[in-house]
Amino acid sequence: NSTLLATMIMLASLLSLFFYLRLAYIITLTLPPNTPNSLATWRTPTKSLPLTAVMNTMALILLPLTPTLVNLM
């Protein structure tokens, strides 16, 4: 019984995959190329914030401790 259900779900997902791939293909064929009228700046000035690096590092360090912290609350 479950194999029939799994087969039906698989066929439905393959049908939707085919539809979305065909839709993406048609969109890429029909969209005009994007040609900007102004000159693009290749190197834009970026400001790096040290807070972003610190927060990313803290999040990665605290990730293994998340189950323990959730159980404490």
PQR file of N, CA, C, O and H, with PARSE charges and radii, in Angstrom:
ATOM      1  N   ASN A   1       0.832  -1.186   0.000 -0.4000 1.5000
ATOM      2  CA  ASN A   1       0.000   0.000   0.000 -0.0000 2.0000
ATOM      3  C   ASN A   1       0.878   1.252   0.000  0.5500 1.7000
ATOM      4  O   ASN A   1       0.602   2.203  -0.731 -0.5500 1.4000
ATOM      5  N   SER A   2       1.924   1.255   0.808 -0.4000 1.5000
ATOM      6  CA  SER A   2       2.767   2.448   0.872 -0.0000 2.0000
ATOM      7  C   SER A   2       3.642   2.586  -0.371  0.5500 1.7000
ATOM      8  O   SER A   2       4.042   3.696  -0.724 -0.5500 1.4000
ATOM      9  H   SER A   2       2.149   0.483   1.402  0.4000 1.0000
ATOM     10  N   THR A   3       3.944   1.468  -1.040 -0.4000 1.5000
ATOM     11  CA  THR A   3       4.739   1.583  -2.264 -0.0000 2.0000
ATOM     12  C   THR A   3       3.935   2.247  -3.375  0.5500 1.7000
ATOM     13  O   THR A   3       4.487   2.993  -4.184 -0.5500 1.4000
ATOM     14  H   THR A   3       3.619   0.567  -0.754  0.4000 1.0000
ATOM     15  N   LEU A   4       2.633   1.979  -3.414 -0.4000 1.5000
ATOM     16  CA  LEU A   4       1.783   2.632  -4.405 -0.0000 2.0000
ATOM     17  C   LEU A   4       1.713   4.131  -4.141  0.5500 1.7000
ATOM     18  O   LEU A   4       1.773   4.936  -5.071 -0.5500 1.4000
ATOM     19  H   LEU A   4       2.185   1.374  -2.756  0.4000 1.0000
ATOM     20  N   LEU A   5       1.586   4.498  -2.879 -0.4000 1.5000
ATOM     21  CA  LEU A   5       1.544   5.912  -2.515 -0.0000 2.0000
ATOM     22  C   LEU A   5       2.871   6.596  -2.843  0.5500 1.7000
ATOM     23  O   LEU A   5       2.882   7.710  -3.368 -0.5500 1.4000
ATOM     24  H   LEU A   5       1.537   3.844  -2.124  0.4000 1.0000
ATOM     25  N   ALA A   6       3.982   5.938  -2.538 -0.4000 1.5000
ATOM     26  CA  ALA A   6       5.295   6.512  -2.833 -0.0000 2.0000
ATOM     27  C   ALA A   6       5.497   6.665  -4.336  0.5500 1.7000
ATOM     28  O   ALA A   6       6.086   7.646  -4.789 -0.5500 1.4000
ATOM     29  H   ALA A   6       3.973   5.033  -2.111  0.4000 1.0000
ATOM     30  N   THR A   7       5.015   5.706  -5.103 -0.4000 1.5000
ATOM     31  CA  THR A   7       5.139   5.787  -6.561 -0.0000 2.0000
ATOM     32  C   THR A   7       4.312   6.938  -7.114  0.5500 1.7000
ATOM     33  O   THR A   7       4.764   7.656  -8.005 -0.5500 1.4000
ATOM     34  H   THR A   7       4.537   4.908  -4.736  0.4000 1.0000
ATOM     35  N   MET A   8       3.119   7.115  -6.597 -0.4000 1.5000
ATOM     36  CA  MET A   8       2.268   8.214  -7.058 -0.0000 2.0000
ATOM     37  C   MET A   8       2.879   9.571  -6.704  0.5500 1.7000
ATOM     38  O   MET A   8       2.841  10.500  -7.511 -0.5500 1.4000
ATOM     39  H   MET A   8       2.752   6.531  -5.872  0.4000 1.0000
ATOM     40  N   ILE A   9       3.436   9.684  -5.512 -0.4000 1.5000
ATOM     41  CA  ILE A   9       4.077  10.937  -5.110 -0.0000 2.0000
ATOM     42  C   ILE A   9       5.293  11.208  -5.981  0.5500 1.7000
ATOM     43  O   ILE A   9       5.527  12.349  -6.380 -0.5500 1.4000
ATOM     44  H   ILE A   9       3.467   8.930  -4.856  0.4000 1.0000
ATOM     45  N   MET A  10       6.066  10.176  -6.280 -0.4000 1.5000
ATOM     46  CA  MET A  10       7.244  10.334  -7.126 -0.0000 2.0000
ATOM     47  C   MET A  10       6.847  10.786  -8.529  0.5500 1.7000
ATOM     48  O   MET A  10       7.483  11.678  -9.090 -0.5500 1.4000
ATOM     49  H   MET A  10       5.876   9.249  -5.956  0.4000 1.0000
ATOM     50  N   LEU A  11       5.819  10.191  -9.096 -0.4000 1.5000
ATOM     51  CA  LEU A  11       5.383  10.576 -10.433 -0.0000 2.0000
ATOM     52  C   LEU A  11       4.843  12.002 -10.458  0.5500 1.7000
ATOM     53  O   LEU A  11       5.067  12.739 -11.419 -0.5500 1.4000
ATOM     54  H   LEU A  11       5.303   9.465  -8.640  0.4000 1.0000
ATOM     55  N   ALA A  12       4.140  12.385  -9.409 -0.4000 1.5000
ATOM     56  CA  ALA A  12       3.630  13.754  -9.344 -0.0000 2.0000
ATOM     57  C   ALA A  12       4.774  14.756  -9.224  0.5500 1.7000
ATOM     58  O   ALA A  12       4.731  15.822  -9.839 -0.5500 1.4000
ATOM     59  H   ALA A  12       3.958  11.787  -8.628  0.4000 1.0000
ATOM     60  N   SER A  13       5.791  14.424  -8.443 -0.4000 1.5000
ATOM     61  CA  SER A  13       6.919  15.345  -8.302 -0.0000 2.0000
ATOM     62  C   SER A  13       7.730  15.417  -9.591  0.5500 1.7000
ATOM     63  O   SER A  13       8.237  16.483  -9.939 -0.5500 1.4000
ATOM     64  H   SER A  13       5.826  13.558  -7.944  0.4000 1.0000
ATOM     65  N   LEU A  14       7.862  14.306 -10.303 -0.4000 1.5000
ATOM     66  CA  LEU A  14       8.564  14.345 -11.584 -0.0000 2.0000
ATOM     67  C   LEU A  14       7.803  15.171 -12.612  0.5500 1.7000
ATOM     68  O   LEU A  14       8.409  15.863 -13.429 -0.5500 1.4000
ATOM     69  H   LEU A  14       7.450  13.439 -10.021  0.4000 1.0000
ATOM     70  N   LEU A  15       6.490  15.099 -12.572 -0.4000 1.5000
ATOM     71  CA  LEU A  15       5.679  15.901 -13.479 -0.0000 2.0000
ATOM     72  C   LEU A  15       5.852  17.388 -13.188  0.5500 1.7000
ATOM     73  O   LEU A  15       5.989  18.189 -14.113 -0.5500 1.4000
ATOM     74  H   LEU A  15       5.997  14.536 -11.908  0.4000 1.0000
ATOM     75  N   SER A  16       5.846  17.761 -11.913 -0.4000 1.5000
ATOM     76  CA  SER A  16       6.036  19.171 -11.579 -0.0000 2.0000
ATOM     77  C   SER A  16       7.460  19.620 -11.888  0.5500 1.7000
ATOM     78  O   SER A  16       7.667  20.763 -12.295 -0.5500 1.4000
ATOM     79  H   SER A  16       5.735  17.111 -11.161  0.4000 1.0000
ATOM     80  N   LEU A  17       8.449  18.741 -11.703 -0.4000 1.5000
ATOM     81  CA  LEU A  17       9.824  19.082 -12.063 -0.0000 2.0000
ATOM     82  C   LEU A  17       9.936  19.347 -13.559  0.5500 1.7000
ATOM     83  O   LEU A  17      10.585  20.307 -13.976 -0.5500 1.4000
ATOM     84  H   LEU A  17       8.281  17.812 -11.373  0.4000 1.0000
ATOM     85  N   PHE A  18       9.309  18.503 -14.361 -0.4000 1.5000
ATOM     86  CA  PHE A  18       9.314  18.700 -15.811 -0.0000 2.0000
ATOM     87  C   PHE A  18       8.672  20.025 -16.174  0.5500 1.7000
ATOM     88  O   PHE A  18       9.183  20.746 -17.031 -0.5500 1.4000
ATOM     89  H   PHE A  18       8.782  17.724 -14.023  0.4000 1.0000
ATOM     90  N   PHE A  19       7.560  20.358 -15.533 -0.4000 1.5000
ATOM     91  CA  PHE A  19       6.872  21.611 -15.816 -0.0000 2.0000
ATOM     92  C   PHE A  19       7.750  22.810 -15.489  0.5500 1.7000
ATOM     93  O   PHE A  19       7.872  23.725 -16.304 -0.5500 1.4000
ATOM     94  H   PHE A  19       7.145  19.773 -14.837  0.4000 1.0000
ATOM     95  N   TYR A  20       8.366  22.819 -14.301 -0.4000 1.5000
ATOM     96  CA  TYR A  20       9.163  23.967 -13.894 -0.0000 2.0000
ATOM     97  C   TYR A  20      10.456  24.078 -14.699  0.5500 1.7000
ATOM     98  O   TYR A  20      10.903  25.192 -14.973 -0.5500 1.4000
ATOM     99  H   TYR A  20       8.266  22.076 -13.640  0.4000 1.0000
ATOM    100  N   LEU A  21      11.063  22.975 -15.080 -0.4000 1.5000
ATOM    101  CA  LEU A  21      12.246  23.045 -15.936 -0.0000 2.0000
ATOM    102  C   LEU A  21      11.890  23.600 -17.312  0.5500 1.7000
ATOM    103  O   LEU A  21      12.636  24.400 -17.876 -0.5500 1.4000
ATOM    104  H   LEU A  21      10.700  22.070 -14.858  0.4000 1.0000
ATOM    105  N   ARG A  22      10.763  23.177 -17.842 -0.4000 1.5000
ATOM    106  CA  ARG A  22      10.322  23.684 -19.143 -0.0000 2.0000
ATOM    107  C   ARG A  22       9.980  25.163 -19.054  0.5500 1.7000
ATOM    108  O   ARG A  22      10.281  25.923 -19.975 -0.5500 1.4000
ATOM    109  H   ARG A  22      10.157  22.526 -17.384  0.4000 1.0000
ATOM    110  N   LEU A  23       9.355  25.583 -17.956 -0.4000 1.5000
ATOM    111  CA  LEU A  23       9.033  26.990 -17.755 -0.0000 2.0000
ATOM    112  C   LEU A  23      10.302  27.833 -17.662  0.5500 1.7000
ATOM    113  O   LEU A  23      10.371  28.910 -18.254 -0.5500 1.4000
ATOM    114  H   LEU A  23       9.111  24.965 -17.208  0.4000 1.0000
ATOM    115  N   ALA A  24      11.296  27.363 -16.934 -0.4000 1.5000
ATOM    116  CA  ALA A  24      12.554  28.103 -16.821 -0.0000 2.0000
ATOM    117  C   ALA A  24      13.261  28.183 -18.165  0.5500 1.7000
ATOM    118  O   ALA A  24      13.842  29.216 -18.497 -0.5500 1.4000
ATOM    119  H   ALA A  24      11.241  26.488 -16.453  0.4000 1.0000
ATOM    120  N   TYR A  25      13.219  27.115 -18.938 -0.4000 1.5000
ATOM    121  CA  TYR A  25      13.844  27.109 -20.260 -0.0000 2.0000
ATOM    122  C   TYR A  25      13.169  28.111 -21.186  0.5500 1.7000
ATOM    123  O   TYR A  25      13.849  28.843 -21.907 -0.5500 1.4000
ATOM    124  H   TYR A  25      12.746  26.275 -18.669  0.4000 1.0000
ATOM    125  N   ILE A  26      11.851  28.153 -21.174 -0.4000 1.5000
ATOM    126  CA  ILE A  26      11.122  29.079 -22.042 -0.0000 2.0000
ATOM    127  C   ILE A  26      11.370  30.519 -21.613  0.5500 1.7000
ATOM    128  O   ILE A  26      11.496  31.405 -22.458 -0.5500 1.4000
ATOM    129  H   ILE A  26      11.299  27.559 -20.589  0.4000 1.0000
ATOM    130  N   ILE A  27      11.442  30.756 -20.314 -0.4000 1.5000
ATOM    131  CA  ILE A  27      11.702  32.117 -19.833 -0.0000 2.0000
ATOM    132  C   ILE A  27      13.088  32.579 -20.250  0.5500 1.7000
ATOM    133  O   ILE A  27      13.258  33.726 -20.663 -0.5500 1.4000
ATOM    134  H   ILE A  27      11.340  30.037 -19.628  0.4000 1.0000
ATOM    135  N   THR A  28      14.087  31.698 -20.149 -0.4000 1.5000
ATOM    136  CA  THR A  28      15.434  32.108 -20.550 -0.0000 2.0000
ATOM    137  C   THR A  28      15.529  32.344 -22.051  0.5500 1.7000
ATOM    138  O   THR A  28      16.348  33.148 -22.494 -0.5500 1.4000
ATOM    139  H   THR A  28      13.949  30.766 -19.814  0.4000 1.0000
ATOM    140  N   LEU A  29      14.724  31.673 -22.827 -0.4000 1.5000
ATOM    141  CA  LEU A  29      14.757  31.903 -24.269 -0.0000 2.0000
ATOM    142  C   LEU A  29      14.040  33.186 -24.673  0.5500 1.7000
ATOM    143  O   LEU A  29      14.434  33.831 -25.645 -0.5500 1.4000
ATOM    144  H   LEU A  29      14.058  31.020 -22.467  0.4000 1.0000
ATOM    145  N   THR A  30      12.999  33.562 -23.944 -0.4000 1.5000
ATOM    146  CA  THR A  30      12.189  34.699 -24.370 -0.0000 2.0000
ATOM    147  C   THR A  30      12.589  36.017 -23.731  0.5500 1.7000
ATOM    148  O   THR A  30      12.201  37.069 -24.237 -0.5500 1.4000
ATOM    149  H   THR A  30      12.679  33.037 -23.155  0.4000 1.0000
ATOM    150  N   LEU A  31      13.344  36.009 -22.647 -0.4000 1.5000
ATOM    151  CA  LEU A  31      13.747  37.267 -22.029 -0.0000 2.0000
ATOM    152  C   LEU A  31      14.833  37.932 -22.866  0.5500 1.7000
ATOM    153  O   LEU A  31      15.760  37.266 -23.326 -0.5500 1.4000
ATOM    154  H   LEU A  31      13.660  35.153 -22.236  0.4000 1.0000
ATOM    155  N   PRO A  32      14.722  39.238 -23.062 -0.5600 1.5000
ATOM    156  CA  PRO A  32      15.779  39.920 -23.814  0.2800 2.0000
ATOM    157  C   PRO A  32      17.031  40.051 -22.948  0.5500 1.7000
ATOM    158  O   PRO A  32      16.942  40.017 -21.721 -0.5500 1.4000
ATOM    159  N   PRO A  33      18.186  40.198 -23.574 -0.5600 1.5000
ATOM    160  CA  PRO A  33      19.401  40.377 -22.773  0.2800 2.0000
ATOM    161  C   PRO A  33      19.385  41.730 -22.072  0.5500 1.7000
ATOM    162  O   PRO A  33      18.832  42.703 -22.585 -0.5500 1.4000
ATOM    163  N   ASN A  34      19.983  41.776 -20.926 -0.4000 1.5000
ATOM    164  CA  ASN A  34      19.997  42.997 -20.135 -0.0000 2.0000
ATOM    165  C   ASN A  34      21.227  43.811 -20.518  0.5500 1.7000
ATOM    166  O   ASN A  34      22.343  43.493 -20.106 -0.5500 1.4000
ATOM    167  H   ASN A  34      20.432  40.985 -20.509  0.4000 1.0000
ATOM    168  N   THR A  35      21.020  44.861 -21.307 -0.4000 1.5000
ATOM    169  CA  THR A  35      22.124  45.730 -21.704 -0.0000 2.0000
ATOM    170  C   THR A  35      21.935  47.085 -21.035  0.5500 1.7000
ATOM    171  O   THR A  35      21.063  47.854 -21.439 -0.5500 1.4000
ATOM    172  H   THR A  35      20.114  45.119 -21.642  0.4000 1.0000
ATOM    173  N   PRO A  36      22.726  47.384 -20.036 -0.5600 1.5000
ATOM    174  CA  PRO A  36      22.566  48.680 -19.358  0.2800 2.0000
ATOM    175  C   PRO A  36      23.080  49.820 -20.233  0.5500 1.7000
ATOM    176  O   PRO A  36      24.032  49.658 -20.996 -0.5500 1.4000
ATOM    177  N   ASN A  37      22.439  50.957 -20.107 -0.4000 1.5000
ATOM    178  CA  ASN A  37      22.830  52.121 -20.902 -0.0000 2.0000
ATOM    179  C   ASN A  37      24.007  52.865 -20.290  0.5500 1.7000
ATOM    180  O   ASN A  37      24.735  53.559 -21.000 -0.5500 1.4000
ATOM    181  H   ASN A  37      21.666  51.089 -19.487  0.4000 1.0000
ATOM    182  N   SER A  38      24.200  52.733 -19.003 -0.4000 1.5000
ATOM    183  CA  SER A  38      25.302  53.430 -18.348 -0.0000 2.0000
ATOM    184  C   SER A  38      26.453  52.464 -18.101  0.5500 1.7000
ATOM    185  O   SER A  38      26.281  51.245 -18.116 -0.5500 1.4000
ATOM    186  H   SER A  38      23.609  52.169 -18.426  0.4000 1.0000
ATOM    187  N   LEU A  39      27.615  53.032 -17.878 -0.4000 1.5000
ATOM    188  CA  LEU A  39      28.781  52.205 -17.588 -0.0000 2.0000
ATOM    189  C   LEU A  39      28.686  51.662 -16.164  0.5500 1.7000
ATOM    190  O   LEU A  39      28.355  52.395 -15.232 -0.5500 1.4000
ATOM    191  H   LEU A  39      27.755  54.022 -17.866  0.4000 1.0000
ATOM    192  N   ALA A  40      28.971  50.418 -16.012 -0.4000 1.5000
ATOM    193  CA  ALA A  40      28.908  49.797 -14.695 -0.0000 2.0000
ATOM    194  C   ALA A  40      30.242  49.968 -13.987  0.5500 1.7000
ATOM    195  O   ALA A  40      31.305  49.840 -14.594 -0.5500 1.4000
ATOM    196  H   ALA A  40      29.241  49.823 -16.769  0.4000 1.0000
ATOM    197  N   THR A  41      30.167  50.255 -12.703 -0.4000 1.5000
ATOM    198  CA  THR A  41      31.399  50.325 -11.917 -0.0000 2.0000
ATOM    199  C   THR A  41      31.764  48.914 -11.495  0.5500 1.7000
ATOM    200  O   THR A  41      30.950  48.195 -10.916 -0.5500 1.4000
ATOM    201  H   THR A  41      29.303  50.359 -12.211  0.4000 1.0000
ATOM    202  N   TRP A  42      32.976  48.531 -11.787 -0.4000 1.5000
ATOM    203  CA  TRP A  42      33.377  47.156 -11.521 -0.0000 2.0000
ATOM    204  C   TRP A  42      33.724  46.943 -10.062  0.5500 1.7000
ATOM    205  O   TRP A  42      33.441  45.884  -9.501 -0.5500 1.4000
ATOM    206  H   TRP A  42      33.638  49.114 -12.258  0.4000 1.0000
ATOM    207  N   ARG A  43      34.322  47.921  -9.458 -0.4000 1.5000
ATOM    208  CA  ARG A  43      34.696  47.773  -8.054 -0.0000 2.0000
ATOM    209  C   ARG A  43      33.947  48.821  -7.243  0.5500 1.7000
ATOM    210  O   ARG A  43      34.278  50.006  -7.273 -0.5500 1.4000
ATOM    211  H   ARG A  43      34.552  48.781  -9.914  0.4000 1.0000
ATOM    212  N   THR A  44      32.962  48.375  -6.542 -0.4000 1.5000
ATOM    213  CA  THR A  44      32.216  49.292  -5.700 -0.0000 2.0000
ATOM    214  C   THR A  44      32.868  49.332  -4.327  0.5500 1.7000
ATOM    215  O   THR A  44      33.339  48.303  -3.843 -0.5500 1.4000
ATOM    216  H   THR A  44      32.693  47.412  -6.518  0.4000 1.0000
ATOM    217  N   PRO A  45      32.904  50.478  -3.701 -0.5600 1.5000
ATOM    218  CA  PRO A  45      33.522  50.551  -2.373  0.2800 2.0000
ATOM    219  C   PRO A  45      32.660  49.820  -1.347  0.5500 1.7000
ATOM    220  O   PRO A  45      31.456  50.059  -1.246 -0.5500 1.4000
ATOM    221  N   THR A  46      33.284  48.942  -0.600 -0.4000 1.5000
ATOM    222  CA  THR A  46      32.560  48.193   0.428 -0.0000 2.0000
ATOM    223  C   THR A  46      33.176  48.481   1.783  0.5500 1.7000
ATOM    224  O   THR A  46      34.395  48.560   1.934 -0.5500 1.4000
ATOM    225  H   THR A  46      34.262  48.748  -0.682  0.4000 1.0000
ATOM    226  N   LYS A  47      32.310  48.634   2.753 -0.4000 1.5000
ATOM    227  CA  LYS A  47      32.771  48.812   4.119 -0.0000 2.0000
ATOM    228  C   LYS A  47      32.580  47.491   4.848  0.5500 1.7000
ATOM    229  O   LYS A  47      31.469  46.966   4.917 -0.5500 1.4000
ATOM    230  H   LYS A  47      31.319  48.570   2.630  0.4000 1.0000
ATOM    231  N   SER A  48      33.641  46.971   5.378 -0.4000 1.5000
ATOM    232  CA  SER A  48      33.527  45.718   6.118 -0.0000 2.0000
ATOM    233  C   SER A  48      33.297  46.029   7.591  0.5500 1.7000
ATOM    234  O   SER A  48      34.038  46.798   8.204 -0.5500 1.4000
ATOM    235  H   SER A  48      34.543  47.397   5.322  0.4000 1.0000
ATOM    236  N   LEU A  49      32.274  45.428   8.135 -0.4000 1.5000
ATOM    237  CA  LEU A  49      31.961  45.630   9.538 -0.0000 2.0000
ATOM    238  C   LEU A  49      32.546  44.489  10.364  0.5500 1.7000
ATOM    239  O   LEU A  49      32.288  43.324  10.060 -0.5500 1.4000
ATOM    240  H   LEU A  49      31.672  44.803   7.638  0.4000 1.0000
ATOM    241  N   PRO A  50      33.319  44.790  11.387 -0.5600 1.5000
ATOM    242  CA  PRO A  50      33.862  43.710  12.214  0.2800 2.0000
ATOM    243  C   PRO A  50      32.770  43.009  13.017  0.5500 1.7000
ATOM    244  O   PRO A  50      32.951  41.868  13.443 -0.5500 1.4000
ATOM    245  N   LEU A  51      31.648  43.675  13.224 -0.4000 1.5000
ATOM    246  CA  LEU A  51      30.563  43.061  13.981 -0.0000 2.0000
ATOM    247  C   LEU A  51      30.010  41.840  13.258  0.5500 1.7000
ATOM    248  O   LEU A  51      29.629  40.865  13.905 -0.5500 1.4000
ATOM    249  H   LEU A  51      31.501  44.602  12.878  0.4000 1.0000
ATOM    250  N   THR A  52      29.958  41.874  11.950 -0.4000 1.5000
ATOM    251  CA  THR A  52      29.456  40.737  11.178 -0.0000 2.0000
ATOM    252  C   THR A  52      30.340  39.519  11.365  0.5500 1.7000
ATOM    253  O   THR A  52      29.836  38.411  11.553 -0.5500 1.4000
ATOM    254  H   THR A  52      30.267  42.666  11.424  0.4000 1.0000
ATOM    255  N   ALA A  53      31.636  39.704  11.317 -0.4000 1.5000
ATOM    256  CA  ALA A  53      32.557  38.585  11.499 -0.0000 2.0000
ATOM    257  C   ALA A  53      32.458  38.018  12.907  0.5500 1.7000
ATOM    258  O   ALA A  53      32.492  36.802  13.090 -0.5500 1.4000
ATOM    259  H   ALA A  53      32.045  40.604  11.164  0.4000 1.0000
ATOM    260  N   VAL A  54      32.335  38.882  13.893 -0.4000 1.5000
ATOM    261  CA  VAL A  54      32.233  38.422  15.281 -0.0000 2.0000
ATOM    262  C   VAL A  54      30.939  37.651  15.494  0.5500 1.7000
ATOM    263  O   VAL A  54      30.943  36.605  16.142 -0.5500 1.4000
ATOM    264  H   VAL A  54      32.307  39.871  13.744  0.4000 1.0000
ATOM    265  N   MET A  55      29.835  38.153  14.957 -0.4000 1.5000
ATOM    266  CA  MET A  55      28.548  37.478  15.140 -0.0000 2.0000
ATOM    267  C   MET A  55      28.513  36.134  14.418  0.5500 1.7000
ATOM    268  O   MET A  55      27.948  35.173  14.938 -0.5500 1.4000
ATOM    269  H   MET A  55      29.832  39.003  14.430  0.4000 1.0000
ATOM    270  N   ASN A  56      29.106  36.053  13.229 -0.4000 1.5000
ATOM    271  CA  ASN A  56      29.161  34.772  12.522 -0.0000 2.0000
ATOM    272  C   ASN A  56      29.996  33.759  13.281  0.5500 1.7000
ATOM    273  O   ASN A  56      29.622  32.590  13.374 -0.5500 1.4000
ATOM    274  H   ASN A  56      29.564  36.834  12.806  0.4000 1.0000
ATOM    275  N   THR A  57      31.119  34.195  13.822 -0.4000 1.5000
ATOM    276  CA  THR A  57      31.970  33.294  14.596 -0.0000 2.0000
ATOM    277  C   THR A  57      31.255  32.813  15.847  0.5500 1.7000
ATOM    278  O   THR A  57      31.322  31.632  16.188 -0.5500 1.4000
ATOM    279  H   THR A  57      31.423  35.144  13.746  0.4000 1.0000
ATOM    280  N   MET A  58      30.572  33.718  16.532 -0.4000 1.5000
ATOM    281  CA  MET A  58      29.845  33.317  17.744 -0.0000 2.0000
ATOM    282  C   MET A  58      28.713  32.350  17.413  0.5500 1.7000
ATOM    283  O   MET A  58      28.469  31.402  18.159 -0.5500 1.4000
ATOM    284  H   MET A  58      30.517  34.677  16.255  0.4000 1.0000
ATOM    285  N   ALA A  59      28.030  32.581  16.312 -0.4000 1.5000
ATOM    286  CA  ALA A  59      26.937  31.688  15.926 -0.0000 2.0000
ATOM    287  C   ALA A  59      27.454  30.299  15.598  0.5500 1.7000
ATOM    288  O   ALA A  59      26.832  29.303  15.967 -0.5500 1.4000
ATOM    289  H   ALA A  59      28.228  33.352  15.706  0.4000 1.0000
ATOM    290  N   LEU A  60      28.588  30.222  14.908 -0.4000 1.5000
ATOM    291  CA  LEU A  60      29.152  28.912  14.579 -0.0000 2.0000
ATOM    292  C   LEU A  60      29.663  28.187  15.811  0.5500 1.7000
ATOM    293  O   LEU A  60      29.567  26.963  15.895 -0.5500 1.4000
ATOM    294  H   LEU A  60      29.093  31.032  14.609  0.4000 1.0000
ATOM    295  N   ILE A  61      30.204  28.926  16.764 -0.4000 1.5000
ATOM    296  CA  ILE A  61      30.691  28.294  17.993 -0.0000 2.0000
ATOM    297  C   ILE A  61      29.525  27.819  18.849  0.5500 1.7000
ATOM    298  O   ILE A  61      29.601  26.754  19.460 -0.5500 1.4000
ATOM    299  H   ILE A  61      30.282  29.921  16.696  0.4000 1.0000
ATOM    300  N   LEU A  62      28.451  28.596  18.900 -0.4000 1.5000
ATOM    301  CA  LEU A  62      27.307  28.245  19.743 -0.0000 2.0000
ATOM    302  C   LEU A  62      26.386  27.212  19.113  0.5500 1.7000
ATOM    303  O   LEU A  62      25.511  26.683  19.799 -0.5500 1.4000
ATOM    304  H   LEU A  62      28.389  29.462  18.403  0.4000 1.0000
ATOM    305  N   LEU A  63      26.552  26.909  17.836 -0.4000 1.5000
ATOM    306  CA  LEU A  63      25.669  25.961  17.167 -0.0000 2.0000
ATOM    307  C   LEU A  63      25.668  24.579  17.810  0.5500 1.7000
ATOM    308  O   LEU A  63      24.588  24.015  17.985 -0.5500 1.4000
ATOM    309  H   LEU A  63      27.263  27.338  17.279  0.4000 1.0000
ATOM    310  N   PRO A  64      26.813  23.997  18.172 -0.5600 1.5000
ATOM    311  CA  PRO A  64      26.759  22.687  18.839  0.2800 2.0000
ATOM    312  C   PRO A  64      26.149  22.738  20.237  0.5500 1.7000
ATOM    313  O   PRO A  64      25.692  21.717  20.749 -0.5500 1.4000
ATOM    314  N   LEU A  65      26.139  23.904  20.852 -0.4000 1.5000
ATOM    315  CA  LEU A  65      25.585  24.035  22.199 -0.0000 2.0000
ATOM    316  C   LEU A  65      24.085  24.308  22.208  0.5500 1.7000
ATOM    317  O   LEU A  65      23.490  24.394  23.282 -0.5500 1.4000
ATOM    318  H   LEU A  65      26.510  24.734  20.436  0.4000 1.0000
ATOM    319  N   THR A  66      23.471  24.444  21.062 -0.4000 1.5000
ATOM    320  CA  THR A  66      22.059  24.796  20.985 -0.0000 2.0000
ATOM    321  C   THR A  66      21.142  23.790  21.674  0.5500 1.7000
ATOM    322  O   THR A  66      20.254  24.219  22.411 -0.5500 1.4000
ATOM    323  H   THR A  66      23.955  24.375  20.189  0.4000 1.0000
ATOM    324  N   PRO A  67      21.299  22.470  21.481 -0.5600 1.5000
ATOM    325  CA  PRO A  67      20.405  21.547  22.193  0.2800 2.0000
ATOM    326  C   PRO A  67      20.514  21.657  23.709  0.5500 1.7000
ATOM    327  O   PRO A  67      19.514  21.531  24.416 -0.5500 1.4000
ATOM    328  N   THR A  68      21.713  21.889  24.204 -0.4000 1.5000
ATOM    329  CA  THR A  68      21.891  22.040  25.647 -0.0000 2.0000
ATOM    330  C   THR A  68      21.211  23.305  26.139  0.5500 1.7000
ATOM    331  O   THR A  68      20.559  23.293  27.183 -0.5500 1.4000
ATOM    332  H   THR A  68      22.525  21.992  23.629  0.4000 1.0000
ATOM    333  N   LEU A  69      21.355  24.388  25.402 -0.4000 1.5000
ATOM    334  CA  LEU A  69      20.726  25.642  25.805 -0.0000 2.0000
ATOM    335  C   LEU A  69      19.206  25.558  25.736  0.5500 1.7000
ATOM    336  O   LEU A  69      18.518  26.164  26.558 -0.5500 1.4000
ATOM    337  H   LEU A  69      21.884  24.397  24.554  0.4000 1.0000
ATOM    338  N   VAL A  70      18.677  24.824  24.781 -0.4000 1.5000
ATOM    339  CA  VAL A  70      17.226  24.666  24.674 -0.0000 2.0000
ATOM    340  C   VAL A  70      16.701  23.842  25.841  0.5500 1.7000
ATOM    341  O   VAL A  70      15.627  24.133  26.369 -0.5500 1.4000
ATOM    342  H   VAL A  70      19.236  24.332  24.114  0.4000 1.0000
ATOM    343  N   ASN A  71      17.445  22.816  26.251 -0.4000 1.5000
ATOM    344  CA  ASN A  71      17.006  21.989  27.373 -0.0000 2.0000
ATOM    345  C   ASN A  71      17.082  22.721  28.693  0.5500 1.7000
ATOM    346  O   ASN A  71      16.349  22.377  29.621 -0.5500 1.4000
ATOM    347  H   ASN A  71      18.317  22.580  25.822  0.4000 1.0000
ATOM    348  N   LEU A  72      17.939  23.715  28.812 -0.4000 1.5000
ATOM    349  CA  LEU A  72      18.041  24.476  30.049 -0.0000 2.0000
ATOM    350  C   LEU A  72      16.873  25.431  30.227  0.5500 1.7000
ATOM    351  O   LEU A  72      16.569  25.826  31.353 -0.5500 1.4000
ATOM    352  H   LEU A  72      18.534  23.995  28.058  0.4000 1.0000
ATOM    353  N   MET A  73      16.221  25.806  29.151 -0.4000 1.5000
ATOM    354  CA  MET A  73      15.119  26.770  29.248 -0.0000 2.0000
ATOM    355  C   MET A  73      13.815  26.112  29.553  0.5500 1.7000
ATOM    356  O   MET A  73      12.794  26.789  29.665 -0.5500 1.4000
ATOM    357  H   MET A  73      16.468  25.486  28.237  0.4000 1.0000
TER
END
